[in-house]
């Protein structure tokens, strides 16, 4: 039995955690066919352990590139943005700073779901808030039966990190800059006032850009008896309290994405407003 496979059998799957962050481990497992795929010597012999690690890391890193849908420019997304005093839930690839686009396509629009996630994710789950009170990834295996029939209740009592009640009449249509943005939309599962599912999001991100992709999921669920694996991950840079954006992944499960699949990073910005992501303060700026 090859070296890496033996070590994983001895020490358990968490052995990989000593060598790779979670996102890269996921890529290794799904793109190389799991741990066994890492140890194929090609000619029947065993490769050196360091060669296995290097090859696996290299193959996984190739997947962590972010392309702008306009010009297909790729940028290295493997570096981790440490969450400082936060926890691992807030560590994500270093997405490019916001430019002109509302969102960018990630990994050729293919989600990072592992085979285990596609096979065994049931219901929905939310990350616990980190020490700064920030949300982490939220994931759900959606189907039509989870969609609520009652109207959404009040959520004004929830104050996500970086929250400010601030208006910009004449710049924002309903005047308020921030919404309490659901990671897993209420219309998908009926979860409304769970603090682990609400971030401080701009009106534009919440009601325009995220909505575009949420509608894709809802329309599929409405016309299909199938399931959608769906994950939304907020990206906080360092110790900032307002997310720079959210990573949105979706895949129709039964046909492995033939009917529905996307993977995007949506920017948390508002045209005409400059946001201080460290604390949520803001000011109006001149539009170009």
Backbone as a ProteinNet text record, in pm:
[ID]
protein_1_A
[PRIMARY]
XXXXXXXXXXXXXXXXXXXXXXXXXXXXXXXXXXXXXXXXXXXXXXXXXXXXXXXXXXXXXXXXXXXXXXXXXXXXXXXXXXXXXXXXXXXXXXXXXXXXXXXXXXXXXXXXXXXXXXXXXXXXXXXXXXXXXXXXXXXXXXXXXXXXXXXXXXXXXXXXXXXXXXXXXXXXXXXXXXXXXXXXXXXXXXXXXXXXXXXXXXXXXXXXXXXXXXXXXXXXXXXXXXXXXXXXXXXXXXXXXXXXXXXXXXXXXXXXXXXXXXXXXXXXXXXXXXXXXXXXXXXXXXXX
[TERTIARY]
86.8	0	89.1	51	134.8	143.3	247.5	282.9	171.4	119.8	20.4	-107.7	-149.4	-268.2	-250.2	-132	-104.9	-110.4	-51.6	-50.4	-191	-273.5	-410.8	-487.6	-463.9	-530.2	-487.8	-359.9	-308.6	-359.6	-357.1	-385.1	-521.3	-594.1	-726.4	-722.5	-838.9	-846.1	-791.4	-792.6	-743.4	-594	-528.6	-385.7	-356.9	-443.2	-421	-421.6	-486.8	-495.1	-358.5	-261.8	-129.2	-54.5	-102.1	-32.3	-109.4	-244.2	-323.3	-433.3	-465	-585.6	-708	-823.6	-944.9	-981.2	-968.4	-1009.9	-924.6	-792.8	-704.9	-728.1	-754	-784.2	-906.8	-1007.8	-1128.4	-1098.1	-1012.8	-977.4	-901.4	-810.3	-734.8	-831.4	-926	-1016.2	-1107	-1163.9	-1261.6	-1195.9	-1082.6	-1022	-927.3	-873.8	-782	-840.8	-972.1	-1037.5	-1011.9	-989.3	-969.2	-825	-801.4	-665.5	-597.4	-671.8	-610.6	-555.7	-620.1	-573.8	-442.1	-402.4	-277.7	-156.5	-175.7	-61.6	-38.7	-98	-77.7	61.3	143.2	280.8	297.9	194.1	202.6	259.1	381.4	444.2	437.9	359.1	344.4	431.3	531.7	615.9	559.1	615.4	570	651.4	582.8	652.4	697.9	800.7	847	736.2	726.6	618.7	616.5	732.5	735.7	685.3	711.6	661.4	510.4	454.4	309.4	249.4	305	253.8	263.5	379.9	399.9	306.3	291.4	203.3	59.9	18.8	-119.1	-145.8	-51.5	-69.3	-71.5	14.6	20.1	-109.7	-161.8	-287.1	-402.5	-404	-511.6	-500.9	-379.2	-360.6	-405	-389.2	-431.8	-580	-658.8	-802.1	-837.3	-744.7	-777	-737.8	-799	-780	-914.9	-913.1	-1038	-1039.2	-1139.3	-1145.4	-1251.7	-1220.2	-1319.6	-1396.8	-1529.8	-1610.9	-1596.2	-1547.3	-1533.5	-1413.8	-1296.1	-1176.2	-1103.4	-1162.3	-1103.5	-962.5	-931	-802.2	-800.9	-694.6	-684.1	-589.9	-617.4	-528.9	-512.7	-400.8	-371.3	-462.5	-544.3	-636.5	-600.2	-476.1	-442	-405.8	-352.8	-314.5	-434.9	-413.9	-521.4	-527.7	-647.3	-666.7	-696	-598.1	-613	-716.3	-788.6	-895.1	-847.2	-718.2	-666.3	-719.6	-794.3	-850.6	-974.4	-1016.9	-1131.6	-1091.6	-1183.9	-1152.1	-1142.3	-1125.4	-1100.8	-1218.4	-1338.9	-1454.9	-1437.6	-1350.7	-1336	-1214	-1149.4	-1032.9	-1074.1	-1048	-1087.9	-976.2	-982.4	-884.9	-888.6	-776.3	-768	-830.7	-958.9	-1026.3	-976.4	-976.9	-932.5	-1020.4	-961.9	-1041.4	-1143.1	-1250.2	-1356.6	-1307.5	-1343.9	-1312	-1439.6	-1467.1	-1588.3	-1701.9	-1669.2	-1769.7	-1848.6	-1975.5	-2058.4	-2018	-1969.2	-1926.1	-1822.3	-1750.1	-1654.9	-1685.9	-1655.3	-1671.9	-1548.7	-1571.5	-1464.2	-1451.2	-1329.4	-1301.8	-1384.1	-1388.7	-1463.3	-1609.4	-1662.4	-1803.2	-1836.7	-1734.1	-1753.2	-1735.5	-1833.7	-1820.8	-1708.4	-1666.6	-1562.1	-1618.8	-1739.5	-1798.5	-1719.5	-1700.7	-1639.5	-1746.9	-1703.2	-1797.9	-1875.1	-1807.1	-1875.1	-1984.7	-1956.5	-2057.6	-2178.5	-2153	-2262.9	-2345.5	-2280.4	-2350.3	-2420.6	-2360	-2405.1	-2459.6	-2451.8	-2507.7	-2659.4	-2714.8	-2859	-2903.4	-3021.8	-3073.4	-2983.1	-2965.6	-2881.3	-2802.8	-2691.2	-2611.2	-2542	-2522.2	-2458.2	-2336.5	-2233.8	-2115	-2144.5	-2080.9	-2091.1	-2018.7	-2067.1	-2002.8	-1861.7	-1768.5	-1631.8	-1620.7	-1500.6	-1484	-1515.4	-1518.2	-1556.7	-1706.8	-1776.5	-1920.6	-1958.5	-1863	-1886.4	-1935.7	-2016	-2066.9	-1958.5	-1977.6	-1894.1	-1978.3	-1926.9	-2000	-2133.7	-2231.4	-2361.6	-2385.3	-2430.2	-2448.8	-2583.5	-2645.7	-2774.9	-2791.5	-2854	-2899.7	-3048.4	-3081.5	-3214.6	-3306.7	-3431.9	-3535.4	-3663	-3760.6	-3880.7	-3954.3	-3947.9	-4022	-3971.8	-3850.3	-3792.6	-3838.5	-3897.8	-3937.3	-4055.9	-4050.3	-4156.2	-4284	-4395.1	-4524.3	-4574.5	-4516	-4560.1	-4471.6	-4523.4	-4447.9	-4332.9	-4230.4	-4112.8	-4143.3	-4091.2	-4110.2	-4007.3	-4011.3	-3920.1	-3780.8	-3679.6	-3541.7	-3465.9	-3540.8	-3478	-3399.6	-3425.8	-3354.5	-3212.5	-3182	-3048.9	-2957.3	-2841.1	-2741.4	-2613	-2597.2	-2474.3	-2352.4	-2236	-2113.8	-2103.8	-2060.1	-2044.9	-2174.3	-2281.6	-2412.3	-2421.2	-2476.4	-2511.8	-2646.9	-2734.3	-2859.5	-2834.2	-2809.4	-2770.4	-2843.9	-2887.9	-2963.3	-2883.7	-2907.3	-2849.9	-2959.5	-3047.9	-3154.6	-3095.2	-3155.9	-3108.4	-3001.7	-2940.1	-2838.9	-2891	-2959.8	-3014.3	-3165.8	-3228.1	-3370.9	-3455.9	-3428.3	-3506.7	-3430.2	-3322.7	-3244.2	-3146.6	-3179.5	-3092.6	-2976.3	-2855.7	-2736.9	-2734.2	-2761.2	-2740.3	-2870.2	-2863.9	-2967.7	-2908.7	-2994.9	-2954.2	-2963.9	-2851	-2847.3	-2839	-2936.6	-2934	-2828	-2751.2	-2661.2	-2743.8	-2819.9	-2919.1	-3050.3	-3098.2	-3215.6	-3335.4	-3412.7	-3533	-3624	-3635.7	-3726	-3684.2	-3561.8	-3514.1	-3549.1	-3536.1	-3553.4	-3638.9	-3674.5	-3757.4	-3683.3	-3549.5	-3472.3	-3459.4	-3506.9	-3518.7	-3424.9	-3437.5	-3369	-3253.5	-3189	-3071.4	-2950.1	-2884.4	-2768	-2655.9	-2648.6	-2543.1	-2567.6	-2685.9	-2725.1	-2742.4	-2702.3	-2724.9	-2595.8	-2563.2	-2448.1	-2492.8	-2407	-2431.7	-2397.3	-2501	-2481.1	-2541.2	-2481.4	-2536.5	-2669.4	-2747.8	-2874.8	-2850.9	-2745.1	-2717	-2679.4	-2590.9	-2552.8	-2672.1	-2747	-2854.6	-2971.5	-3011.2	-3135.6	-3115.1	-2990.2	-2962.9	-2874	-2749.4	-2652.7	-2676.5	-2686.5	-2714.5	-2847.6	-2943.8	-3077.9	-3077	-2992	-2982.7	-2953.9	-2863.7	-2825.5	-2923.4	-2978.5	-3080.5	-3202	-3238.8	-3353.6	-3326.3	-3203	-3169.4	-3198.6	-3159.5	-3182.3	-3330.9	-3401.1	-3543.8	-3624.5	-3589.7	-3660.8	-3638.2	-3516.6	-3489.4	-3570.6	-3570.4	-3645.6	-3795.2	-3843.4	-3986.3	-4032	-3942.2	-3981.3	-3929.3	-3856.4	-3790.8	-3817.2	-3810	-3816.7	-3676.2	-3575.8	-3438.2	-3388	-3260.8	-3194.3	-3085.4	-3055.3	-2945.2	-2854.7	-2728.2	-2631.1	-2588.9	-2599.7	-2586.5	-2503.1	-2403.5	-2318.2	-2288.4	-2299.3	-2264.6	-2164.1	-2052.4	-1943.7	-1905.5	-1922.9	-1880.7	-1729.4	-1673.2	-1529	-1500.8	-1439.9	-1395.3	-1243.7	-1196.6	-1052.9	-993.9	-898.6	-834.9	-941.2	-939.8	-1035.7	-1152.5	-1176.6	-1286.1	-1420.4	-1515.1	-1645.6	-1752.4	-1727.6	-1819.5	-1753.3	-1824.7	-1770.5	-1742.3	-1631.1	-1601	-1692.2	-1749.4	-1840	-1873.3	-1946	-1983.6	-1952.3	-1902.5	-1880.3	-2006.3	-2063.7	-2188.5	-2163.3	-2199.8	-2181.9	-2314.5	-2346.8	-2468.8	-2449.5	-2508.5	-2503.3	-2625.9	-2694.6	-2802.7	-2740	-2792.1	-2724.1	-2741.7	-2864.4	-2891.1	-2819.4	-2806.7	-2740	-2603.6	-2551.4	-2416.9	-2395.1	-2493	-2475.3	-2520.4	-2574.3	-2618.8	-2733.3	-2819.6	-2934.8	-2905.5	-2821.1	-2791.2	-2651.9	-2570.4	-2438.3	-2382.4	-2332.7	-2258.5	-2164.9	-2064.1	-1967.4	-1914.7	-1958.4	-1925.9	-1885.6	-1815.2	-1789.7	-1857.8	-1951.4	-2032.6	-1979.1	-1953.5	-1894.9	-1999.9	-1962.1	-2049.1	-2016	-2073.5	-2048.4	-2178	-2176.5	-2293	-2247.2	-2297.2	-2257.6	-2281.5	-2182	-2193.4	-2157.9	-2123.8	-2093.3	-1956.9	-1877.9	-1750.1	-1767.3	-1730.8	-1751.8	-1618.4	-1614.3	-1501.8	-1535.5	-1476.2	-1513.8	-1467.9	-1378.5	-1331.2	-1439.7	-1529	-1631.3	-1769.5	-1781.1	-1910.6	-1946.7	-1860.7	-1888.3	-1881	-1939.7	-1950.2	-1963.6	-1948.3	-1969.7	-2005.2	-2076.9	-2112.8	-1991.8	-1975.4	-1866.1	-1924.5	-1848.7	-1892.7	-1886.2	-1991.3	-1989	-1903.3	-1833.1	-1752	-1840.2
-119.5	0	122.7	223	341.1	419.9	504.1	570.8	658.5	749.6	844.2	773.8	675.2	600.1	531	474.4	407.6	503.8	622.8	721.1	768.5	787.6	829.5	720.2	595.9	485.9	479.4	507.8	501.8	616	736.6	856.3	917.6	866.1	917.8	1026.5	1063.4	1166.3	1300.1	1328.4	1457.9	1471.9	1362	1370.1	1476.5	1487.3	1585.3	1728.1	1749.9	1885.6	1941.6	1853.9	1901.9	1957.2	1925.6	1966.6	2066.4	2060.1	2143	2213.8	2340.9	2404.3	2333.2	2360.9	2286.5	2296.2	2417.7	2433.3	2348.4	2342.5	2263.9	2115.2	2074.6	1934.4	1891.6	1977.9	1945.5	1926.4	2014.6	2002.8	1873.6	1837.8	1714.5	1596.1	1592.4	1478.7	1468.4	1581.4	1574.6	1566.2	1635	1638	1522.1	1463.7	1352.8	1220.9	1220.8	1096.1	1045.9	1137.4	1096.5	1061.9	1015.2	987.6	883.5	781.4	676.8	731.2	834.8	892.4	962.7	999.6	1071.8	980.8	852.3	763.8	669	696.9	613.9	638.1	538.5	555.3	551.6	524.4	527	397.5	361.8	241.9	125.8	139.6	31.5	50.3	136.4	161.9	272.5	290.7	395.1	520.8	633.1	759.9	802.6	885.6	939.8	1021.3	1015.8	1084.7	1233.6	1296.8	1441	1470.1	1380.1	1399.7	1393	1301.2	1289.3	1417.4	1467.5	1591.2	1706.3	1720.7	1833	1824	1704.5	1688.2	1717.5	1667.5	1690.6	1837.8	1904.7	2047.1	2128.3	2090.5	2162.7	2148.2	2024.8	2002.3	2076.3	2076.5	2147	2296.4	2348.6	2492.9	2541	2453.9	2493.7	2526.4	2463.4	2487.4	2618.3	2670.1	2789.8	2914.3	2933.5	3053.8	3118.2	3248.2	3322.6	3397.4	3373.3	3437.6	3544.7	3660.4	3763.9	3727.3	3724.2	3676.7	3765.2	3888.4	3977.5	3943.7	3923	3902.5	3773	3689.4	3560.9	3574.6	3687.5	3704.4	3625	3547.6	3466.7	3531.9	3512.1	3562.1	3454.1	3452.5	3346.5	3360.5	3259.9	3265	3168.7	3116.1	3014.8	3074.5	3197.2	3258.4	3270.6	3250.7	3258.6	3397.1	3448.4	3574.5	3538.2	3549.8	3507.4	3593.4	3531.7	3603.2	3667.8	3668.6	3731.5	3662.7	3738	3681.1	3598.3	3590.7	3509.8	3363.8	3280.5	3139.4	3098.2	2967.9	2918	2939.8	2963	2985.9	3108	3199.6	3324.3	3323.2	3208.1	3199.9	3152.7	3236.4	3207.2	3248.8	3205.1	3253.5	3404.9	3464.7	3610.2	3654.8	3682.6	3729	3868.8	3901.9	4035.5	4144.2	4259.3	4372	4409.8	4471.7	4507.9	4605.7	4576.9	4666.2	4720.3	4682.9	4729.7	4628	4503	4397.3	4383.4	4344.6	4314	4181	4089.6	3959.2	3904.7	3803.3	3734.6	3585.6	3518.2	3374.1	3306.6	3204.8	3135.1	2993	2948.4	2809.4	2764.5	2852.2	2819.9	2788.1	2850	2836.5	2700.1	2624.9	2491.9	2500.7	2457.8	2463.2	2373.1	2399.7	2321.3	2204.7	2164.5	2057.3	1927.8	1857.5	1725.8	1621.9	1504.2	1396.2	1361.2	1364.6	1336.3	1438.7	1565.5	1668.7	1645.4	1608.2	1583.7	1462.3	1362.7	1239.8	1246.5	1316.4	1301	1427.4	1542.8	1662.9	1651.7	1668.3	1664.5	1791.6	1840.6	1958	2078.7	2155.2	2274.8	2288.4	2358	2382.4	2517	2579.4	2709.7	2702.1	2777.5	2784.5	2865.1	2827.4	2909.1	3041.6	3147.2	3277.8	3270.7	3340.8	3340.8	3438.1	3455	3534.8	3681.8	3723.5	3861.4	3872.2	3758.5	3758.2	3744.3	3705.3	3699.6	3561.8	3563.6	3439.4	3366.8	3234.4	3152.1	3088.8	2985.3	2922	2863.5	2871.1	2806.9	2715.9	2593.2	2495.5	2426.5	2392.8	2324.8	2236.4	2122.2	2039.9	2069.1	2148.4	2205.4	2117.1	2117.8	2063	2144.7	2120	2202.5	2199.8	2086.6	2072.5	2165.6	2219	2305.8	2450.8	2485.1	2623.3	2660.7	2776.7	2814.4	2857.9	2842.3	2886.3	3012	3044.2	3161.4	3282	3401.2	3522.7	3533.9	3601.9	3618.5	3712.1	3678.8	3762.3	3872.7	3945.1	4055.8	4005.1	4077.3	4043.8	4167.2	4273.4	4398.7	4389.8	4284.9	4270.8	4217.9	4164.8	4110.1	4221.9	4232.6	4332.5	4259.2	4225.2	4157.2	4246.6	4187.3	4266.2	4376.5	4493.6	4607.4	4679.6	4645.2	4701.7	4849.8	4928	5069	5092.2	5162.7	5205.5	5343.3	5346.4	5471.2	5483.3	5604.5	5630.8	5721.9	5703.2	5790.5	5828.3	5921.6	5964.1	6021	5985.9	6034.7	5947.4	5858.3	5767	5624	5584	5448.9	5458.7	5372.9	5386.4	5384.5	5290.8	5290.4	5355.3	5425.9	5512.6	5438.9	5319.5	5250.3	5182.8	5200.2	5138.2	4987.7	4947.8	4807.7	4730.4	4604	4504.7	4397.1	4329.2	4205.8	4095.3	4058.3	3968.5	3823.2	3743.6	3600.4	3532.7	3443.6	3360.8	3257.5	3176.4	3089.3	3166.5	3202.7	3289.3	3230.7	3318.1	3274.2	3193.1	3234.1	3167	3023.8	2987.2	2851.7	2754	2798.4	2703.8	2757.1	2884.3	2940.4	2980.6	2971.1	3017.2	3168.6	3238.6	3383.3	3459.7	3438.2	3525.9	3458	3361.8	3297.2	3386.5	3436.7	3526	3461.6	3329.7	3260.8	3266.5	3316.6	3319.9	3462	3562	3702.4	3782.4	3849.3	3939.6	4079.7	4175.7	4312.8	4322.2	4334.5	4341.9	4469.2	4522.1	4642.1	4609.7	4713.3	4698.9	4641.9	4686.7	4644.8	4497.1	4452.8	4312	4223.2	4261.1	4175.7	4168.2	4280.8	4287.1	4287.5	4291.3	4290.4	4171.3	4173.2	4074.6	3935.4	3922.2	3789.9	3736.1	3824.8	3783	3716.5	3764.8	3705.9	3556.2	3517	3376.2	3298.6	3364	3297.8	3259.8	3346.9	3318.3	3195.5	3179.8	3061.1	2933.7	2934.5	2817.8	2797.1	2904.1	2893.3	2847.2	2894.9	2853.1	2704.9	2657.6	2515.3	2430.9	2472	2397.2	2397	2507.3	2519.5	2426.9	2397	2316.1	2172.3	2139.4	2009.4	1940.6	1808.6	1730.1	1698.9	1752.1	1722.9	1810.3	1792.3	1864	1955.3	2058.8	2149.7	2159.3	2130.2	2156.5	2301.8	2374.6	2521.1	2565.5	2646.5	2697.4	2845.1	2922.3	3064.7	3092.2	3150.3	3173.7	3320.8	3391	3531.4	3542.5	3641.6	3664.8	3791.5	3773.9	3886	3897.9	4013.5	4035.6	4070.7	3990.8	4012.2	4021.5	4129.3	4143.5	4235.8	4258.6	4346.5	4288.3	4376.8	4334.8	4326.1	4388.7	4380	4295.4	4198.3	4109.4	4185.7	4152.4	4210.2	4153.9	4038.9	3976.5	3836.9	3764.6	3626.5	3537.4	3419.7	3316.6	3231.3	3216.4	3142.5	3023.8	2904.2	2781.9	2706.4	2652.3	2573	2466.6	2348.3	2239.2	2150.4	2124	2025.6	1889.3	1819.2	1700.6	1578.5	1546.2	1420.9	1411.6	1523.3	1520.1	1588.2	1608.5	1664.9	1794.1	1883.2	2016.9	2037.1	1934.6	1950.9	2050.3	2056.2	2146.5	2281.8	2282.3	2406.4	2397.4	2495.7	2501.2	2642.5	2695	2821.1	2830.3	2913.1	2939.8	3081.8	3172.9	3313.7	3376	3486.5	3570.5	3704.1	3737.7	3858.3	3965.5	4082.3	4189.6	4262.6	4291.2	4362.9	4512.4	4575.2	4717.8	4786.8	4918	4997.7	5111.7	5121.2	5232	5367.1	5453.2	5587.4	5598.9	5485.8	5485.3	5421.9	5484.1	5425.9	5365.3	5237.6	5164.3	5137.2	5160.4	5118.9	4980.5	4877.2	4740.8	4701.3	4776.9	4742.8	4762	4861.6	4888	4917.6	4923.1	4946.3	5091.4	5182.7	5324.8	5351.1	5462.3	5485.7	5634.7	5669.5	5806.7	5806.6	5909.4	5923.9	5973.5	5925.9	5968.8	6006.3	6082.9	6122.5	6003	5979.6	5874.6	5916.7	5816	5846.7	5865.5
0	0	0	-76.8	-91.4	37.8	44.6	169.6	223.3	141.3	190.4	231.8	153.2	188.7	322.9	346.1	472.6	588.6	571.1	678.9	711.8	609.7	634.7	706.9	668.6	738.3	883.9	910.7	1047.1	1132.4	1076.6	1156.5	1129.4	1029.6	999.4	893.9	838	733	777.4	909.5	955.7	934.8	897.7	867.8	762.8	662.1	555.3	606.9	721.7	776	811.9	836.3	872.1	751.9	632.1	511.6	427	432.6	342.7	417.4	381.6	434.1	379.1	439.2	406.4	260	203	63	-30.1	-5.3	-91	-67.9	57.4	83.3	3.8	1.5	-73.4	-220.3	-275	-415.9	-442.5	-352.5	-369.9	-376.3	-283	-274	-395.6	-438.2	-545.9	-682.7	-703.2	-834.9	-860.9	-755.6	-773.3	-727	-699.5	-667.5	-527.7	-432.7	-294.4	-266	-143.8	-99.3	-186.3	-228.2	-308.5	-438.5	-492.5	-617.3	-606.3	-484.6	-466.7	-473.7	-461.7	-441.3	-558.8	-672.4	-789.7	-845.7	-845.5	-889.8	-1039.2	-1113.8	-1259.6	-1315.7	-1280.7	-1334.4	-1237	-1134.4	-1038.4	-915.8	-922.7	-807.1	-721.8	-603	-512.8	-536.4	-549	-557.4	-419.4	-416	-288.9	-224.7	-92	-20.8	-52	-56.7	-84.7	-224.4	-319.6	-455.9	-459	-378.9	-372.2	-319.2	-209.2	-149	-246.5	-311	-402.1	-522	-577	-692.3	-655.8	-538.5	-495.8	-472.7	-406.1	-378	-506.3	-601.4	-728.1	-805.5	-812.1	-884.5	-819.6	-686.3	-616.6	-637.1	-632.7	-647	-783.6	-887	-1021.1	-1025.5	-935.9	-934.6	-865.9	-784.2	-706.4	-783.6	-898.5	-977.3	-997.3	-1009.7	-1018.6	-1150.7	-1233.4	-1363	-1367.6	-1425.5	-1447.6	-1572.1	-1563	-1674.9	-1797	-1778.7	-1892.3	-1978.1	-1915.9	-1994.7	-1963	-1874.2	-1839.2	-1783.5	-1723.6	-1657.9	-1530	-1508.9	-1388.7	-1289.9	-1162.6	-1059.4	-955.9	-889.6	-794	-674.4	-649	-537	-426.8	-426.9	-329.5	-194.9	-192.2	-66.1	23.8	151.5	248	308.9	326.4	397.4	542	628.4	767	836.7	927.9	996.3	1125.3	1148.6	1268.8	1391.9	1473.1	1594.4	1567.5	1441.8	1407.2	1395.5	1342.9	1332	1186.7	1164.4	1029.7	936.6	989.9	903.8	816.2	857.7	784.1	694	675.2	589.9	451.4	352.1	215.4	120.9	-2.6	-99.5	-108.2	-141	-150.4	-282.8	-280.4	-400.1	-436.1	-564	-604.3	-544.1	-516.8	-470.8	-577.9	-533.5	-626.3	-732.4	-856	-966.9	-1026.9	-1151.6	-1218.4	-1214	-1188.6	-1197.8	-1068.2	-1081.1	-964.4	-903	-987.7	-940.7	-1037.8	-993.8	-1080.9	-1077.9	-1187	-1195.8	-1136	-1054.9	-984.4	-1039.6	-1061.3	-1099	-1219.7	-1322.2	-1444.4	-1416.9	-1312.5	-1274.8	-1213.7	-1172.8	-1114.4	-963.3	-884.1	-738	-686.6	-563.2	-499.3	-417	-442.1	-363.5	-379.4	-268	-273.3	-303.2	-340.9	-366.2	-239	-125.6	1	28.8	-0.6	20.8	-69.6	-193.2	-286.3	-244.9	-187.8	-151.9	-17.5	79.2	217.4	283.8	219.3	280.8	285.8	405.1	424.6	496.2	461.7	530.3	510.4	616.8	610.2	738.7	730.7	850.4	837	950.9	958.2	1049.1	1014.4	1098.4	1223.8	1332.9	1452.7	1430.1	1494.9	1482.4	1538.5	1474.7	1526.8	1644.4	1698.3	1819.2	1796.6	1669.8	1637.7	1610.5	1617.8	1593	1447.2	1362.6	1218.5	1174.3	1068.7	1011.3	933.8	921.2	836.1	727.4	660.3	550.4	594.5	506.3	525.5	406.4	433.2	326.1	343.8	232.1	237.5	115.4	136.6	24.8	9.8	-90.8	-103.8	-186.8	-150.7	-237	-215.8	-300.5	-301.2	-166.7	-96.9	28.7	138.2	123.7	226.2	211.9	99.2	74.2	162.4	228.2	322.8	252.4	323.6	270.5	340.5	455.6	530.2	498.1	526.2	502	601.5	558.8	644.5	760.2	877.8	995.6	1006.3	1116.2	1139.2	1176.9	1133.7	1171.4	1220.8	1251.1	1291.7	1421	1500.6	1626.9	1607.6	1489.1	1461.8	1414.7	1476.8	1438.8	1399.5	1271.2	1228.4	1248.9	1247.4	1266	1161.4	1205.1	1115.2	1082.7	1152.7	1118.4	1152.2	1060	1081.2	1014.6	1080.8	1018.7	959.8	830.7	765.3	632.7	602.1	480.1	386.5	255.6	153.4	53.7	92.9	1.8	-127.2	-237.1	-365.5	-428.6	-349.9	-403.6	-405.8	-298.9	-287.3	-290.1	-369.4	-396.7	-270.2	-177.9	-54.5	60.5	27.1	116.3	206.6	252.9	347.4	275.2	329.9	270.6	295.1	418.2	455.5	470.4	431.1	458.4	548.2	619.3	687.5	583.2	528.8	412.7	457	414.6	442.7	355.3	415.9	336.2	259.7	331	267.5	267.5	150.3	138.9	212.3	274.8	345.5	253.8	129.7	36	5.2	39.1	11.5	122.5	249	360.2	474.3	472.5	578.2	703.8	705.3	820.8	810.9	912.9	902.5	994.3	1126.1	1221	1293.2	1229.1	1286.6	1261.7	1366.9	1347.9	1267.5	1266	1190.3	1039.9	1001	860.3	808.6	885.6	848.2	857.1	748	746.4	707.3	732.8	688.4	540.6	459.1	314.6	258.3	155.4	93.8	26.3	10.2	-60.8	-200.4	-265.8	-403.1	-408.3	-319.9	-320	-287	-185.1	-135.9	-232.6	-287.3	-364.8	-515.5	-559.6	-703.1	-739.5	-691.3	-740.6	-684.1	-551	-494.2	-544.8	-556.3	-597.8	-734.8	-823.2	-956.7	-949.2	-858.8	-848.3	-760.5	-661.6	-580.3	-663.9	-756.4	-843.2	-929.7	-976.7	-1055.1	-975.5	-847.5	-762.2	-738.3	-704.7	-673.7	-794.7	-911.2	-1032.7	-1060.2	-1036.1	-1056.3	-957.3	-830.7	-730	-760.6	-814.3	-842.3	-954.4	-1047.8	-1162.9	-1157	-1049.2	-1043.1	-910.2	-911.7	-788.5	-736.3	-802.3	-765.2	-651.3	-620.5	-512.1	-567.8	-490.9	-523	-400.8	-420.5	-314.7	-328.2	-219.4	-223.9	-104.3	-131.4	-23.9	-47.8	59.3	53.6	166	129	224.5	223.5	335.3	341	353.3	289.3	293.2	372.7	489	572	559.2	527.5	514.5	650.9	694.5	824.7	934.1	1012.2	1122.5	1088	960.9	922.1	964	993	1042.3	934	820.4	706.7	598.5	547.6	445.2	316.7	251.5	120.5	12.1	39.7	-55.7	-9.9	-93.2	-62.1	-181.9	-151.3	-252.1	-258.6	-376.9	-394.9	-487.5	-439.9	-517.2	-521.3	-637.3	-650.7	-756.8	-731.5	-829	-811.5	-921.9	-918.4	-891.6	-792.2	-739.7	-829.1	-865	-934.9	-1069	-1140.6	-1270.6	-1267.9	-1145.9	-1126.3	-1205.6	-1195.1	-1248.9	-1391.3	-1455.1	-1594.3	-1604.7	-1502.6	-1506	-1442	-1339.4	-1268.1	-1208.3	-1237.4	-1175.3	-1188.3	-1078.1	-1082.9	-963.7	-979.8	-873.2	-894.7	-810.9	-828.8	-695.1	-705.5	-588.9	-613.9	-525.2	-538.9	-444.6	-497.5	-417.2	-334.2	-212.1	-119.2	-127.6	-228.1	-248.9	-287.5	-283.3	-320.6	-410.5	-533	-620.2	-553.1	-561.2	-505.7	-359.1	-294.6	-151.4	-129.6	-45.3	-3.8	135	148.3	273	341.3	470.1	552.3	607.9	549.1	584.3	724.1	782.6	916.8	1021.4	1000.3	1101.8	1043.3	910.8	848.1	826.6	869.5	843.6	693.6	648.3	504.9	476.7	349	306.7	158.2	117.2	-23.1	-100.7	-221.9	-308.6	-443.8	-520.1	-653.2	-745.4	-822.8	-922.9	-1040.2	-1098	-1215.4	-1337.6
[MASK]
++++++++++++++++++++++++++++++++++++++++++++++++++++++++++++++++++++++++++++++++++++++++++++++++++++++++++++++++++++++++++++++++++++++++++++++++++++++++++++++++++++++++++++++++++++++++++++++++++++++++++++++++++++++++++++++++++++++++++++++++++++++++++++++++++++++++++++++++++++++++++++++++

